Amino acid sequence: MAGNRKTIEMTGTEYTMTRRRYEGYCAMCGGITVDSGVEPDAEFRSCPDCGKEEVFGIEQAMLMGLVDIMDVDVFG
């Protein structure tokens, strides 16, 4: 399944806000979970949109190369 995973581009501010809100990223449908309580290091959670167990915490997704930060204001 790893070959079918999507990547996402976001700004550092978007990344920081996604992390603070405990949102996750679905590598299958490309969606950001909202009000989901996904820990930043979570792996293989169920996606509320597509149903696949491909939701990762945003930090984990970045470590896996699924998130591309488009600027350098991550700590801003």
C-alpha positions as CSV (number, residue, x, y, z in Angstrom):
1,M,0.0,0.0,0.0
2,A,2.9,2.4,0.6
3,G,3.2,3.0,-3.2
4,N,-0.3,4.5,-3.3
5,R,0.2,7.0,-0.5
6,K,-0.3,10.6,-1.3
7,T,1.9,13.5,0.0
8,I,0.6,16.9,1.1
9,E,2.2,20.4,0.9
10,M,1.6,22.9,3.6
11,T,3.2,25.9,5.1
12,G,5.0,25.8,8.4
13,T,2.1,27.7,10.0
14,E,-0.4,25.1,8.7
15,Y,1.8,22.3,10.0
16,T,2.0,23.9,13.5
17,M,-1.8,24.5,13.6
18,T,-2.5,20.9,12.4
19,R,-0.2,19.6,15.2
20,R,-1.7,21.8,17.9
21,R,-5.3,20.8,16.9
22,Y,-4.3,17.0,17.0
23,E,-5.4,16.5,13.5
24,G,-4.1,13.7,11.3
25,Y,-3.3,13.1,7.7
26,C,-4.8,10.3,5.6
27,A,-2.2,9.1,3.2
28,M,-4.8,7.4,1.0
29,C,-7.3,10.2,0.3
30,G,-5.1,13.1,1.2
31,G,-7.5,14.5,3.8
32,I,-6.7,16.2,7.1
33,T,-8.9,14.9,9.9
34,V,-10.8,17.5,11.9
35,D,-11.7,17.2,15.6
36,S,-10.2,13.8,15.6
37,G,-7.7,13.9,18.5
38,V,-5.0,12.1,16.5
39,E,-1.7,12.2,18.5
40,P,1.2,13.7,16.5
41,D,3.0,10.3,16.4
42,A,-0.1,8.2,15.6
43,E,0.0,5.5,12.9
44,F,-2.6,3.6,10.9
45,R,-5.8,5.2,12.3
46,S,-9.1,4.9,10.5
47,C,-10.0,7.8,8.2
48,P,-13.4,9.3,8.7
49,D,-13.6,10.1,5.0
50,C,-12.4,7.1,3.1
51,G,-12.4,4.4,5.9
52,K,-8.9,3.3,5.2
53,E,-6.5,2.8,8.2
54,E,-4.0,5.2,6.7
55,V,-4.3,8.2,9.1
56,F,-1.0,9.3,10.6
57,G,-0.3,12.0,13.2
58,I,1.1,15.0,11.4
59,E,4.6,14.6,12.9
60,Q,4.7,11.0,12.0
61,A,3.5,11.8,8.4
62,M,6.3,14.4,8.1
63,L,8.9,11.9,9.3
64,M,7.6,9.4,6.7
65,G,8.0,12.0,3.9
66,L,4.3,12.5,3.4
67,V,4.3,16.2,4.4
68,D,6.3,18.8,2.5
69,I,6.8,22.1,4.4
70,M,6.8,24.9,1.8
71,D,8.4,27.6,4.0
72,V,10.6,27.8,7.1
73,D,8.2,29.3,9.7
74,V,7.6,26.0,11.4
75,F,8.5,27.5,14.8
76,G,6.6,30.8,14.2
